[in-house]
Amino acid sequence: MTNLKEGDKAPIFKGKDQHGKTVSLTDLKGKRVVLYFYPKDMTPGCTAQACNLRDNYSGLTKKGYEVIGVSTDSEQSHQKFIEKYELPFTLLADEDHKIVNQYGVWGEKQMMGRKYDGIHRTTFLINEKGVIDHIIKKPDTKNHTEEILELWS
């Protein structure tokens, strides 16, 4: 899992969003960034997490937070996910695993006795100076916004 810790400089990521537009952490300098990594579009836990952030999005943006989700799904998969659930924030397609590896969230997982590699659900709260203020390991998918607000209030 991640070797990053709170207080570390956040790795400068660069990836394509759901429209094929390049998004980089350097573009977000001066903003508080909620960078959340999730395993897969359209799955129950990932949908619950995305919808919780969607339902509280206006409150997050009023506080100046920029929400960005990252998974290894394609741009097309992200487009369908966004359209189906009316998600108002950016999702980055990290098909080459560059960002998940930078942040150390790709690794061995286990489900029902079967081991496989995948994304460990993790959220990084990055401040205006590009420093990681908080890392939420295993976020509560149904109450994720509350976790963010509690840490960043």
C-alpha positions in Angstrom: 0.0 0.0 0.0 0.9 3.7 0.0 4.2 4.9 1.4 2.9 8.4 1.3 2.0 10.1 4.6 0.3 13.1 5.8 2.6 16.1 5.4 4.2 14.7 2.2 4.2 16.7 -1.0 1.5 15.1 -3.2 2.9 13.4 -6.3 2.2 15.5 -9.4 -0.3 13.4 -11.4 -1.5 13.9 -15.0 -4.3 12.0 -16.5 -7.2 12.1 -19.0 -10.7 12.9 -17.8 -13.9 11.4 -19.1 -13.7 13.8 -22.1 -10.1 13.0 -23.0 -8.9 16.3 -21.5 -5.6 16.3 -19.6 -5.9 17.2 -15.9 -2.9 17.7 -13.7 -2.4 18.5 -10.1 -0.4 21.6 -11.2 -3.6 22.9 -12.8 -5.2 22.8 -9.4 -2.6 24.7 -7.5 -4.2 27.0 -5.0 -7.2 24.7 -4.5 -8.0 22.1 -2.0 -8.2 18.8 -3.8 -10.2 15.7 -2.8 -8.4 13.0 -4.8 -10.3 9.8 -4.3 -9.2 6.4 -5.7 -11.9 3.8 -6.2 -11.9 0.3 -7.7 -14.5 0.2 -10.5 -17.3 2.2 -12.2 -20.8 1.0 -11.6 -20.1 -1.3 -8.7 -22.2 -1.0 -5.5 -19.5 0.5 -3.2 -18.1 2.8 -5.8 -21.5 4.0 -6.8 -22.5 4.7 -3.2 -19.3 6.7 -2.7 -19.7 8.7 -5.9 -23.3 9.4 -5.2 -22.5 10.6 -1.6 -20.0 13.0 -3.1 -22.5 14.1 -5.8 -25.2 14.7 -3.2 -22.9 17.0 -1.2 -20.9 18.4 -4.1 -22.3 22.0 -3.9 -21.3 22.2 -0.2 -17.8 20.9 -1.1 -17.3 23.4 -3.9 -18.6 26.3 -1.7 -15.7 25.4 0.6 -13.3 25.6 -2.4 -12.7 21.8 -2.7 -12.1 20.2 -6.1 -13.3 16.6 -6.3 -11.4 14.2 -8.6 -12.0 10.5 -8.8 -9.5 8.0 -10.2 -9.9 4.4 -11.3 -8.3 2.2 -14.0 -11.5 2.3 -16.0 -11.6 3.8 -19.5 -12.8 7.3 -20.5 -15.9 5.7 -22.0 -16.7 3.8 -18.8 -16.3 7.0 -16.9 -18.7 8.8 -19.3 -21.4 6.1 -18.7 -20.9 6.2 -15.0 -21.2 10.0 -14.9 -24.3 10.0 -17.2 -26.1 7.3 -15.3 -25.5 8.9 -11.9 -25.3 12.6 -12.9 -21.9 13.0 -11.3 -20.8 16.6 -11.4 -17.0 16.1 -10.9 -14.0 14.9 -12.9 -13.1 11.2 -13.2 -9.6 10.3 -14.4 -9.0 7.2 -16.5 -5.8 5.6 -15.3 -5.7 2.6 -17.6 -1.8 2.5 -17.6 -1.8 2.5 -13.7 0.5 5.5 -13.6 -1.4 7.5 -11.0 -2.4 4.6 -8.9 1.2 3.6 -8.7 2.4 7.1 -7.9 0.0 7.2 -5.0 0.7 3.6 -3.9 -2.9 2.5 -4.0 -2.5 -0.4 -6.4 -1.8 -3.8 -4.8 -2.9 -7.2 -3.7 -6.4 -7.6 -2.5 -8.5 -10.5 -1.4 -12.2 -11.3 -1.8 -13.8 -14.6 -0.8 -10.4 -16.2 -0.5 -9.3 -15.2 -3.9 -6.2 -12.9 -4.3 -6.0 -10.4 -7.1 -4.4 -7.0 -7.8 -6.6 -3.9 -7.7 -7.1 -0.4 -6.3 -7.3 0.0 -2.5 -10.1 2.6 -1.9 -8.2 5.6 -0.5 -8.8 9.4 -0.5 -6.0 12.0 -0.3 -6.9 15.5 0.9 -4.4 17.8 -0.7 -4.1 21.4 0.4 -3.6 24.6 -1.7 0.2 24.1 -1.5 0.1 20.6 -2.9 0.8 18.9 0.5 -1.2 15.9 1.7 -3.2 17.0 4.8 -5.0 13.8 5.4 -5.2 10.2 4.0 -8.5 8.3 4.4 -7.8 4.6 4.1 -10.9 2.5 3.6 -13.4 5.4 3.4 -17.0 4.9 4.5 -18.6 4.9 1.0 -22.0 6.1 2.2 -20.7 8.9 4.5 -17.5 9.9 2.7 -18.3 13.6 2.5 -18.8 13.7 6.3 -15.4 12.2 6.8 -13.8 14.8 4.5 -15.6 17.7 6.2 -14.7 16.4 9.7 -11.0 16.2 8.8 -10.9 19.5 6.9 -13.1 21.7 9.0 
